[in-house]
């Protein structure tokens, strides 16, 4: 079947984050680890859950990835 609008939006957000995370981490395994691990800057939530929740959540995770890339760790 077809995705609902909400499902499509979540899929697009996740794809955007995964694409950026791959640029940072270089391997799908490291990206999966990042997405699944609870993060202190996300109130102990996993980046995966935050990305799926809202558009601002996806932007927050991308910002977190960007800061980590330039500071030497995410």
Secondary structure as UniProt FT lines:
FT   HELIX           5..25
FT   HELIX           28..36
FT   HELIX           40..42
FT   TURN            43..44
FT   HELIX           47..53
FT   HELIX           55..71
//
